[in-house]
Amino acid sequence: MIWKVRDRELDLSRRALVMGIINATPDSFSDGGSFLNPADAVAHGKKLVAEGAEILDIGGESTRPGAESVSASEEMDRVLPVIRALRRESEVMISIDTSKATVARAALEAGADIINDVTGLRGDPEMPQLAAASQAGVVIMHMQGEPRTMQLAPKYDDVVREVGEFFRQALDRAVRCGIDPMRIALDPGIGFGKTPEHNRCLLANLSAFLEFQRPLLVGLSRKSFLGWLIGSSKMEDRFWPGVALSSLCRERGARILRVHDVKSHTDALRMTEAILGHD
């Protein structure tokens, strides 16, 4: 299980990666406004690296349900100072969480290594060509609809089959655009155009996506379906269920876990891998 990211070849066959989240936004669902100031975002990134993050995923536009879009210039104003500062001080891999090719290009020039596109390279016609030319790592995520409307009435006949078919078609499109498949990771998009039951079904059947032989990224940290599963509306009650599910996802085949609380998830993953004999 090799993932090529720029000039690195990452062997994920035995050890998963933790991707720490930096939301440089005023309106993200769990920490909006906390890291809008670039200095605060950089300090948080350094903290996440110290706790074990091997990738920092930096976003300047909220993709929470109902979120409104922002301009490319505003998005760049939020993320580029953070990327430049972290790149000067650290060799940690940096992911740009954007669906705009203009933002992704500027972020890559500033030192980012990975394009994490919630639209699965469908939102901007220039994104596939940029990904191919840059040799960056690419995360292709499944989303039904768009952030502003995705949770109004998500509907599937068979969510696992349909997400799998999306991955099949997305990989084919990416390869035809010149993207090396070894540079691609796949994300089923937990909470992106899915009901809690859809999310539960995807996680229960995560191993079905191993057929594509690409690293699976799962982002479930602090999401509302965790509260639905345990019958609580409190944000703080989502913490330990999220840690538990990270371990389960690792056992089911996930190789990249996108999380807010790096240390606890890293500890859980390392323990899970030790039990699986992957330490």
C-alpha positions in Angstrom: 0.0 0.0 0.0 2.2 2.8 -1.4 1.1 6.4 -1.6 3.2 8.8 -3.6 3.2 12.4 -2.3 5.5 14.7 -4.3 8.9 13.0 -4.0 8.0 10.7 -1.1 6.8 7.1 -1.3 4.9 6.4 1.8 4.4 2.7 2.8 1.1 2.5 4.5 0.9 -1.3 4.6 1.5 -1.5 8.3 1.2 1.9 9.8 -1.6 4.4 9.3 -1.1 8.2 9.1 -2.8 10.8 11.2 -3.9 13.9 9.4 -4.4 16.8 11.8 -7.1 19.4 11.0 -6.5 23.2 10.9 -9.6 25.1 10.1 -8.5 28.7 9.2 -12.2 29.7 9.0 -14.7 31.6 11.1 -17.5 29.1 10.7 -16.3 25.5 10.8 -18.7 23.3 12.8 -16.6 22.5 15.8 -13.8 25.1 16.0 -14.9 27.9 13.7 -12.9 31.1 14.5 -10.4 29.4 16.8 -7.6 29.5 14.2 -8.6 32.3 11.8 -5.6 34.3 13.0 -2.6 32.9 11.1 -0.4 32.9 14.2 -2.9 30.9 16.1 -3.3 28.4 13.2 0.5 28.0 12.9 0.8 27.4 16.7 -1.9 24.9 16.5 -0.2 23.1 13.6 3.0 22.9 15.5 1.1 21.4 18.5 -0.5 18.8 16.3 2.8 17.8 14.8 4.3 17.4 18.4 1.3 15.2 19.2 2.0 12.9 16.2 0.4 14.4 13.1 2.3 13.4 10.0 0.0 15.5 7.7 -1.6 18.8 8.4 -4.8 19.5 6.5 -5.4 23.2 6.1 -8.6 24.7 4.9 -9.9 28.2 4.4 -13.5 27.5 3.5 -15.9 25.7 5.7 -17.6 22.6 4.2 -20.0 22.0 7.1 -23.6 21.4 6.1 -25.2 24.7 5.0 -21.9 26.5 4.6 -21.7 29.3 2.1 -18.8 29.5 -0.3 -16.1 32.1 -0.1 -14.0 33.7 -2.9 -10.7 32.2 -3.9 -8.9 35.4 -2.8 -10.4 35.2 0.7 -9.6 31.5 0.9 -6.0 32.2 -0.1 -5.7 35.0 2.4 -6.6 32.6 5.1 -4.4 29.6 4.2 -1.3 30.8 2.4 0.3 32.6 5.4 -0.2 29.4 7.5 1.2 27.1 4.8 4.3 29.3 4.3 5.0 29.6 8.0 4.6 25.9 8.7 6.8 25.0 5.7 9.6 27.3 6.9 9.6 25.6 10.3 8.7 21.9 9.6 9.0 19.1 7.1 5.5 17.8 7.9 3.4 17.0 4.9 0.8 19.7 4.3 -2.5 19.2 2.6 -4.7 21.9 1.1 -8.4 21.4 1.7 -9.9 23.1 -1.3 -12.1 22.5 -4.4 -10.6 25.6 -6.2 -7.7 25.0 -8.6 -6.5 28.6 -8.1 -6.2 28.0 -4.4 -4.6 24.6 -4.7 -2.0 25.9 -7.2 -1.0 28.8 -4.8 -0.9 26.4 -1.9 1.3 24.0 -3.7 3.6 26.8 -4.6 3.7 27.9 -1.0 4.8 24.4 0.1 1.7 22.1 0.3 2.1 18.5 -0.8 -1.4 17.1 -1.1 -4.7 18.3 -2.7 -7.7 17.3 -0.6 -10.8 18.1 -2.8 -14.2 17.4 -1.3 -15.7 17.5 -4.8 -13.6 14.5 -5.9 -11.9 16.6 -8.6 -15.4 17.5 -10.1 -15.8 21.0 -8.8 -13.2 22.8 -10.9 -12.4 21.7 -14.4 -8.8 22.8 -14.0 -8.2 20.7 -10.9 -7.4 17.3 -12.5 -4.8 18.9 -14.8 -3.2 20.7 -11.9 -3.1 17.5 -9.9 -1.5 15.6 -12.7 1.2 18.3 -13.4 2.1 19.0 -9.8 2.8 15.4 -8.8 1.0 16.1 -5.5 -0.8 13.5 -3.5 -4.5 13.7 -4.2 -7.5 12.8 -2.0 -10.7 12.1 -3.9 -13.7 12.3 -1.7 -17.3 11.3 -2.4 -20.0 13.9 -1.7 -23.6 13.9 -2.8 -24.6 17.4 -3.6 -22.7 20.4 -2.3 -22.0 21.6 1.3 -24.8 24.2 1.2 -27.5 21.7 0.4 -25.9 18.2 0.9 -27.8 17.3 4.1 -31.3 18.4 3.1 -32.4 15.0 1.7 -29.5 12.6 0.9 -30.8 9.4 -0.8 -29.2 6.2 -2.0 -30.5 2.9 -3.1 -27.3 1.2 -1.9 -24.8 3.7 -0.4 -21.9 1.2 -0.3 -22.4 0.2 -3.9 -22.9 3.8 -5.1 -19.9 5.2 -3.4 -17.9 2.3 -4.7 -19.1 3.0 -8.3 -18.1 6.7 -7.8 -14.6 5.6 -6.8 -14.4 3.4 -9.9 -15.4 6.2 -12.2 -13.3 8.8 -10.4 -10.2 6.7 -10.6 -10.8 6.1 -14.3 -11.2 9.9 -14.9 -8.1 10.7 -12.9 -5.9 8.3 -14.8 -7.2 9.6 -18.2 -6.3 13.1 -17.0 -2.7 11.9 -16.4 -2.8 11.5 -12.6 -0.6 8.6 -11.4 -3.0 6.3 -9.5 -0.3 5.7 -6.9 -0.8 9.3 -5.9 -4.5 8.9 -5.1 -6.2 8.2 -1.8 -10.0 7.7 -1.5 -12.3 9.1 1.1 -16.0 7.9 1.4 -17.0 11.3 2.7 -18.6 10.6 6.1 -21.2 13.2 6.7 -21.1 14.7 3.2 -24.5 14.1 1.7 -25.3 11.1 4.0 -27.7 10.4 6.8 -26.4 9.0 10.0 -27.5 5.5 8.8 -25.6 6.0 5.5 -22.5 6.9 7.6 -23.0 3.8 9.8 -23.4 1.6 6.8 -20.3 2.9 5.1 -18.1 2.4 8.2 -19.5 -1.1 8.7 -18.6 -2.0 5.2 -15.4 0.0 4.8 -13.4 -3.0 3.7 -15.5 -3.2 0.6 -13.4 -0.3 -0.8 -10.1 -2.1 -0.4 -10.7 -3.6 -3.9 -9.4 -0.4 -5.4 -6.0 -0.9 -3.8 -5.6 2.7 -2.8 -5.2 4.1 0.7 -8.5 4.9 2.4 -8.9 8.2 4.2 -11.6 8.5 6.8 -12.7 11.7 8.5 -15.2 11.3 11.2 -13.8 13.4 14.0 -16.4 15.3 16.1 -19.1 14.8 13.4 -22.8 14.9 14.4 -23.5 11.3 13.5 -21.4 10.2 16.5 -23.9 12.0 18.7 -26.7 10.3 16.9 -25.2 6.9 17.5 -24.9 7.4 21.2 -28.0 9.5 21.7 -26.3 12.8 22.7 -26.4 16.3 21.3 -23.3 17.4 23.2 -20.2 18.1 21.2 -17.9 16.9 24.1 -19.7 13.5 24.0 -18.4 12.8 20.5 -14.7 12.6 21.6 -14.3 9.0 22.8 -16.8 7.5 20.3 -14.6 9.1 17.5 -11.4 7.6 19.0 -13.1 4.2 19.2 -14.2 4.4 15.6 -10.8 5.4 14.4 -9.4 2.1 15.8 -12.3 0.2 14.1 -11.6 1.9 10.8 -8.0 1.0 11.0 -8.9 -2.6 11.5 -11.3 -2.4 8.6 -8.6 -1.0 6.3 -8.3 2.8 6.7 -4.8 4.1 6.3 -5.2 7.8 6.9 -7.4 9.2 9.7 -8.3 12.9 9.6 -8.9 14.2 13.1 -9.0 17.2 15.4 -7.6 15.6 18.5 -4.3 14.1 17.3 -2.7 12.5 20.4 -5.7 10.4 21.5 -6.3 9.1 18.0 -2.6 8.4 17.4 -2.4 6.5 20.6 -5.5 4.4 19.7 -4.1 3.7 16.2 -0.7 2.6 17.5 -2.4 0.3 20.0 -4.6 -1.2 17.4 -1.7 -1.8 15.1 0.3 -3.5 17.9 -2.6 -5.9 18.5 -2.9 -6.5 14.7 0.8 -7.3 14.7 1.6 -4.2 12.6 3.8 -2.3 15.2 
